[in-house]
Amino acid sequence: MPADKRNIRRTVILSSAFAAGMVGMSFAAVPLYDLFCRVTGYGGTPQVADVAPDQTFDREVRVRFNADQARNLPWSFQPVQLSLDVNVGENRLAFYKARNKADTPVTGMAVFNVTPPKAGIYFSKIDCFCFVQQTLAPGQEVDMPVSFFIDPEFMTDPNMDDVTSITLSYTFYNQTDDDTESTALLNAQ
C-alpha cells in the first residue's frame, strides 16, 4: 500500500477514534461532574451524611433558608423559618412548607445548593426532601424537613474564617408534565 494511502487511512482511523471518544465523554460528563461536585462541594453542592458528628464547637454560623420554584409549578413554597443560628457540628432540623394551588395533583422535585459556594463541602445534610418526587393533591399542604449540620472540619479551614452565614437554597421544578426544561435542569444536578 502506498504511503499516501496509509497516511490517509491512519488519519481516518485516528479521527474516527477521536470522534467516538468525544461522544463517549459527552455521555459521561454529567455523571462525572455530579460526582465531582458531591465529593468536593464545588458550586455550593452540600454533602450527604448518615449521622451527625460527635463534636460541636462554640463558633456560630447563621444558616439562612431560601425557596424558589419554576414558573410552571402551581405551588407556594417557602421556608418555615428564615434563619437559624447553628454551632459548628450541631445537628439541626429546619422545615419548608409547600402547598399545591392547582385543582389537580401536581408532582415536583427540588434541587439545592448553598452559598457561599466554598462552604458547600462543609454543609452536610442527613435527611432532606431533595431529589425525591413529591406529589401533592389539590390544596394539599405539607411540611418538608431537612436535617443538617456544619462539619467540624469547617473549623480547621482558614478559607472559612470569613464565613458567618450560609444560605441553603432549594428550587422546586414541575415533574407532572413532560417538562423538558425542568427535567434537563434536574438531570444536570
Summary of the structure (lengths in Angstrom):
residues: 189
radius of gyration: 22.2
end to end distance: 51.3
largest distance: 77.6
contacts: 548
relative contact order: 0.21
helix: 34%
strand: 37%
